[in-house]
Amino acid sequence: MGCQFSIIVPCYKVEQYLQEGLNSVLNQTYSDWECLCVNDGSPDELGLVLDAYARMDKRFRVVHQPNRGVSVARNRALGKIRGQWVLFLDGDDTFHPRLLQWVGESIEKGPSTLDAVLFRAQVGDERGARFLRQDEPPVERTVVLGEEGNPAAFRSMYGALYEIAYRRKRIEALRFDAMLKYGEDLLFLIEAIVRMRTGVIQSWKPYGLRLRPGSAMRSATTRKRIEDGIAFGTLAGAAIAGTPLARDAPFVRQFYGNVVERLAGELHLFNDDVLWERWRIALGALLKAEIRFSLWQRLVLHVCSGSFCRIGALFFGRIPYAIKRRINRQIVKRWVQTLCKNCSCIWRQGR
């Protein structure tokens, strides 16, 4: 029997946070949902917690599997969903109680071509996120995607995997890359966005994101992380090539920064010829893709993918990235605005 929403929850070593997350689903003001929870071989008592919720409410469905990673867990759930719309919830995060209600209202009011409803995350520390009071439905705007959409509209849908409700038919052919430990969620998101026709963007933060020590978002640079960054650049570049995202300057600038500047800085931490060669080949593949890089970006890609790979990475990648990490752009922006304002006042007084 089908339902409106399928919520996918991969679980591993989050026993102390899990009940809070599952309760946030159970307490939704909208009741037509199912929650597929995948115990990815967690060594704690997490599986018992999941089974207890499944006995308490039949809308919770539980799958137990040996530890094979979050991508395999999500893929297994994707193969079992029955809802028309899909949302992702990490086992240590939470939903605002009205998330499904107001997403559902957007779907009812939206066009038949609607493929996604986007919202944002409220970030918290290890204790969890505190939602801001929201008594009225959020303000929303509709963006046209597909062949009639413009590049900026596609970029506006780009955020995080868990910040979107996806129409099931639009993503049912997609799966997460189980070989990636880092970047697998952003790759899935990019592949989904380029398939969308229409989206709705809501102006509120109903997803509670918990940032805690030991999470993947806060992990230190490792060889695996660099390997996955290189693979992500290759796969994501192929996914956006020839699409509106490949023609959007802000998105391409961010994409370029991640696969060139960030990775250049991290590669210098490892004296590994194999990693450097893989990175050089990946940059060469990006040069051949249908992506609208600027002239400066293409110059850097040419240099870093050529014979002077490491030297180019040092001067065109690592150094600019290190500088940008230490500059607060908002402060610089305020300085420039203040300078322009003072110059304008002086000019007017001189007249």
C-alpha positions as CSV (number, residue, x, y, z in Angstrom):
1,M,0.0,0.0,0.0
2,G,1.4,3.4,-1.0
3,C,1.7,6.6,0.9
4,Q,2.7,10.2,0.2
5,F,6.1,10.4,1.9
6,S,8.9,7.8,2.3
7,I,11.6,8.8,4.8
8,I,14.9,7.0,4.5
9,V,17.0,6.8,7.7
10,P,20.4,5.0,7.5
11,C,21.7,4.2,11.0
12,Y,25.1,3.4,12.4
13,K,26.5,4.1,15.9
14,V,23.9,6.8,16.7
15,E,22.0,4.9,19.4
16,Q,22.1,7.9,21.8
17,Y,20.5,10.2,19.3
18,L,18.2,7.9,17.4
19,Q,15.1,8.1,19.6
20,E,15.0,11.9,19.2
21,G,15.2,11.6,15.4
22,L,12.5,8.9,15.2
23,N,10.3,10.8,17.6
24,S,10.5,13.8,15.3
25,V,9.1,11.6,12.5
26,L,6.4,10.1,14.8
27,N,5.3,13.6,15.9
28,Q,4.7,15.0,12.4
29,T,1.4,16.8,12.0
30,Y,1.0,15.1,8.7
31,S,0.4,11.3,9.1
32,D,0.6,9.8,5.6
33,W,4.2,8.6,5.7
34,E,6.4,5.6,6.0
35,C,9.9,5.5,7.6
36,L,12.4,3.0,6.3
37,C,15.3,2.6,8.8
38,V,18.3,0.6,7.8
39,N,20.6,-0.7,10.6
40,D,23.9,-0.8,8.9
41,G,25.5,-3.4,11.2
42,S,25.8,-1.0,14.1
43,P,27.6,-2.6,17.0
44,D,25.5,-0.9,19.7
45,E,21.9,-1.6,20.7
46,L,20.5,0.6,17.9
47,G,18.8,-2.4,16.2
48,L,16.7,-3.0,19.3
49,V,15.6,0.6,19.3
50,L,14.5,0.3,15.7
51,D,12.6,-2.9,16.3
52,A,10.8,-1.3,19.2
53,Y,9.5,1.6,17.0
54,A,8.5,-0.9,14.3
55,R,6.4,-2.8,16.8
56,M,4.9,0.5,18.2
57,D,3.9,1.9,14.8
58,K,3.6,-0.1,11.5
59,R,4.7,3.0,9.5
60,F,8.2,2.3,10.7
61,R,9.9,-0.4,8.6
62,V,13.3,-1.8,9.6
63,V,16.0,-3.5,7.6
64,H,19.1,-5.1,9.3
65,Q,22.2,-5.6,7.3
66,P,26.0,-6.2,7.9
67,N,28.0,-3.0,7.9
68,R,28.4,-2.0,4.3
69,G,28.3,1.8,4.5
70,V,25.7,4.5,4.3
71,S,25.4,4.4,0.5
72,V,24.5,0.7,0.5
73,A,22.0,1.4,3.3
74,R,20.3,4.2,1.4
75,N,20.3,2.2,-1.8
76,R,18.6,-0.7,-0.1
77,A,15.9,1.6,1.3
78,L,15.4,3.2,-2.1
79,G,14.6,-0.3,-3.5
80,K,11.8,-0.7,-0.9
81,I,10.1,2.6,-0.8
82,R,6.3,2.9,-1.5
83,G,5.8,6.7,-1.2
84,Q,5.3,9.2,-3.9
85,W,7.9,11.6,-2.4
86,V,11.2,10.8,-0.8
87,L,13.1,12.5,2.1
88,F,16.4,11.6,3.7
89,L,17.0,11.9,7.5
90,D,20.3,10.9,9.1
91,G,20.0,8.9,12.2
92,D,21.4,11.6,14.5
93,D,19.3,14.5,13.0
94,T,15.7,15.6,13.4
95,F,12.6,17.0,11.6
96,H,10.5,20.0,12.5
97,P,7.1,18.7,13.4
98,R,5.4,20.5,10.5
99,L,7.9,19.6,7.9
100,L,5.8,17.1,6.1
101,Q,2.6,19.2,6.5
102,W,4.0,22.2,4.8
103,V,5.9,20.3,2.1
104,G,2.7,18.5,1.4
105,E,0.8,21.8,1.0
106,S,3.5,23.0,-1.5
107,I,3.0,19.8,-3.5
108,E,-0.8,20.2,-3.5
109,K,-0.5,23.8,-4.7
110,G,2.3,23.2,-7.1
111,P,2.2,22.3,-10.8
112,S,2.0,18.8,-12.1
113,T,5.7,19.1,-13.2
114,L,6.9,19.7,-9.6
115,D,9.8,17.4,-8.8
116,A,11.3,18.8,-5.7
117,V,10.5,21.0,-2.6
118,L,13.6,22.5,-1.1
119,F,14.1,23.8,2.4
120,R,17.1,24.4,4.6
121,A,18.8,23.0,7.7
122,Q,19.0,24.5,11.2
123,V,22.5,23.7,12.4
124,G,23.1,22.7,16.0
125,D,26.0,21.3,18.0
126,E,26.2,17.8,19.6
127,R,23.1,18.6,21.6
128,G,21.1,19.0,18.4
129,A,19.5,21.9,16.6
130,R,16.9,24.2,18.1
131,F,14.2,25.1,15.6
132,L,13.0,28.7,15.3
133,R,9.3,29.3,16.0
134,Q,7.3,28.9,12.8
135,D,3.5,29.5,13.1
136,E,2.7,30.3,9.5
137,P,3.5,28.4,6.4
138,P,6.8,29.4,4.9
139,V,7.1,31.8,2.0
140,E,7.9,30.0,-1.2
141,R,8.9,30.6,-4.8
142,T,8.7,28.3,-7.8
143,V,11.7,27.9,-10.2
144,V,11.4,26.4,-13.7
145,L,14.0,23.8,-14.5
146,G,14.1,21.3,-17.4
147,E,14.8,22.6,-20.9
148,E,13.0,25.9,-20.2
149,G,14.9,26.6,-17.1
150,N,18.0,28.9,-16.7
151,P,21.3,27.9,-15.1
152,A,20.7,30.0,-12.0
153,A,17.4,28.1,-11.3
154,F,19.2,24.8,-11.3
155,R,21.9,26.2,-8.9
156,S,19.2,27.5,-6.5
157,M,18.2,23.8,-5.9
158,Y,21.7,22.9,-4.9
159,G,22.2,22.5,-1.1
160,A,22.5,19.3,0.8
161,L,20.9,15.8,0.2
162,Y,18.6,16.1,3.2
163,E,17.3,19.6,2.3
164,I,15.0,18.4,-0.5
165,A,11.8,16.3,-0.8
166,Y,12.2,14.4,-4.1
167,R,9.5,13.1,-6.4
168,R,10.1,9.4,-6.4
169,K,9.7,9.0,-10.2
170,R,12.4,11.5,-10.8
171,I,15.1,9.6,-8.7
172,E,13.9,6.0,-8.8
173,A,16.7,5.1,-11.4
174,L,19.4,6.8,-9.3
175,R,21.6,5.1,-6.7
176,F,24.4,6.3,-4.4
177,D,27.9,5.4,-5.4
178,A,28.9,2.8,-2.8
179,M,32.6,3.2,-3.6
180,L,32.6,6.8,-2.2
181,K,32.7,7.5,1.5
182,Y,32.9,11.3,1.0
183,G,30.8,13.2,-1.5
184,E,28.4,10.4,-2.4
185,D,25.5,12.5,-1.2
186,L,26.4,15.6,-3.2
187,L,26.9,13.4,-6.3
188,F,23.4,11.9,-5.9
189,L,22.0,15.4,-5.4
190,I,23.7,16.8,-8.6
191,E,22.4,13.8,-10.6
192,A,18.9,14.4,-9.3
193,I,18.9,18.2,-10.0
194,V,19.8,17.8,-13.6
195,R,16.7,15.5,-14.0
196,M,14.2,17.9,-12.4
197,R,11.6,20.0,-14.3
198,T,10.1,22.3,-11.6
199,G,11.1,23.1,-8.0
200,V,9.7,24.9,-5.0
201,I,12.0,26.7,-2.6
202,Q,10.7,27.3,0.9
203,S,12.1,30.0,3.2
204,W,12.5,28.1,6.4
205,K,14.8,25.6,8.2
206,P,12.9,22.5,9.3
207,Y,15.8,20.0,9.2
208,G,17.7,19.8,12.4
209,L,21.4,19.1,11.6
210,R,23.5,17.8,14.5
211,L,27.3,18.5,14.1
212,R,29.2,16.2,16.4
213,P,32.8,15.1,16.9
214,G,33.6,12.1,14.7
215,S,31.0,12.8,12.0
216,A,32.1,12.6,8.3
217,M,31.6,16.3,8.0
218,R,34.3,17.0,10.6
219,S,36.7,14.2,9.7
220,A,40.4,15.0,9.1
221,T,42.1,14.8,5.7
222,T,43.0,11.2,4.9
223,R,44.1,9.4,1.7
224,K,40.6,8.0,1.3
225,R,39.1,11.5,1.5
226,I,41.4,12.7,-1.2
227,E,40.8,9.7,-3.4
228,D,37.0,10.2,-3.1
229,G,37.5,13.9,-3.8
230,I,39.2,13.1,-7.1
231,A,36.6,10.5,-8.0
232,F,33.8,13.0,-7.1
233,G,35.3,15.6,-9.4
234,T,35.4,13.2,-12.3
235,L,31.9,11.8,-11.7
236,A,30.2,15.1,-10.9
237,G,31.9,16.7,-13.9
238,A,30.5,14.0,-16.2
239,A,27.0,14.4,-14.6
240,I,26.8,18.2,-15.2
241,A,28.5,18.3,-18.6
242,G,26.2,19.8,-21.1
243,T,23.5,20.6,-18.6
244,P,22.4,24.1,-17.3
245,L,24.5,23.6,-14.1
246,A,27.6,23.4,-16.3
247,R,26.8,26.9,-17.6
248,D,26.1,28.5,-14.2
249,A,29.2,30.6,-13.2
250,P,28.7,30.6,-9.4
251,F,28.2,26.8,-9.4
252,V,31.1,26.1,-11.7
253,R,33.3,28.4,-9.5
254,Q,32.3,26.4,-6.4
255,F,32.8,23.1,-8.2
256,Y,36.2,24.3,-9.5
257,G,37.3,25.4,-6.1
258,N,36.4,22.0,-4.5
259,V,38.2,19.8,-7.1
260,V,41.2,22.1,-7.8
261,E,42.0,24.5,-5.0
262,R,40.8,22.4,-2.0
263,L,42.3,19.1,-3.3
264,A,45.6,20.9,-4.2
265,G,45.9,22.0,-0.6
266,E,45.2,18.5,0.7
267,L,47.4,16.6,-1.9
268,H,50.5,18.5,-0.6
269,L,50.0,16.7,2.7
270,F,50.7,13.4,1.1
271,N,53.9,12.6,-0.9
272,D,52.1,10.1,-3.1
273,D,52.8,9.9,-6.8
274,V,49.7,7.8,-7.4
275,L,47.4,10.4,-6.0
276,W,49.0,13.2,-8.0
277,E,48.7,11.2,-11.2
278,R,45.0,10.4,-10.5
279,W,44.3,14.1,-9.8
280,R,46.1,15.2,-13.0
281,I,44.1,12.8,-15.1
282,A,40.8,13.9,-13.5
283,L,41.6,17.5,-14.2
284,G,42.4,16.6,-17.8
285,A,39.0,14.9,-18.1
286,L,37.3,18.1,-16.8
287,L,39.0,20.1,-19.5
288,K,37.3,17.9,-22.1
289,A,33.9,18.1,-20.5
290,E,31.2,20.5,-21.6
291,I,31.6,22.8,-18.6
292,R,31.9,26.6,-19.0
293,F,35.1,27.3,-17.0
294,S,36.5,30.8,-17.1
295,L,39.7,31.5,-19.0
296,W,41.6,31.7,-15.7
297,Q,40.1,28.4,-14.6
298,R,41.0,26.7,-17.9
299,L,44.5,28.0,-17.7
300,V,44.9,26.5,-14.2
301,L,43.4,23.2,-15.3
302,H,45.8,23.1,-18.3
303,V,48.8,23.8,-16.1
304,C,47.8,21.4,-13.3
305,S,46.9,18.6,-15.7
306,G,50.2,18.9,-17.6
307,S,53.8,18.2,-16.9
308,F,54.0,20.8,-14.1
309,C,51.2,19.3,-12.1
310,R,52.7,19.7,-8.6
311,I,54.2,23.2,-9.3
312,G,51.0,24.4,-10.8
313,A,49.0,23.0,-7.9
314,L,51.3,24.9,-5.5
315,F,50.9,28.3,-7.2
316,F,47.4,28.1,-8.7
317,G,45.7,25.9,-6.1
318,R,47.2,25.6,-2.7
319,I,48.3,29.2,-2.2
320,P,45.0,30.9,-3.3
321,Y,43.0,28.4,-1.3
322,A,45.1,29.0,1.8
323,I,44.7,32.7,1.4
324,K,40.9,32.5,0.9
325,R,40.5,30.3,4.0
326,R,42.0,33.1,6.1
327,I,40.0,36.0,4.6
328,N,36.5,36.8,5.9
329,R,34.8,37.8,2.7
330,Q,32.0,39.5,4.6
331,I,34.5,41.8,6.4
332,V,36.2,42.6,3.1
333,K,32.9,43.4,1.5
334,R,32.0,45.8,4.4
335,W,35.4,47.5,4.0
336,V,34.8,48.0,0.3
337,Q,31.3,49.3,0.8
338,T,32.5,51.7,3.5
339,L,35.4,52.9,1.3
340,C,33.0,53.5,-1.7
341,K,30.6,55.3,0.6
342,N,33.3,57.6,2.0
343,C,34.7,58.3,-1.5
344,S,31.2,59.1,-2.7
345,C,30.7,61.6,0.2
346,I,34.0,63.3,-0.5
347,W,33.2,63.6,-4.2
348,R,29.9,65.2,-3.5
349,Q,31.4,67.6,-1.0
350,G,34.0,68.6,-3.6
351,R,31.3,69.5,-6.1
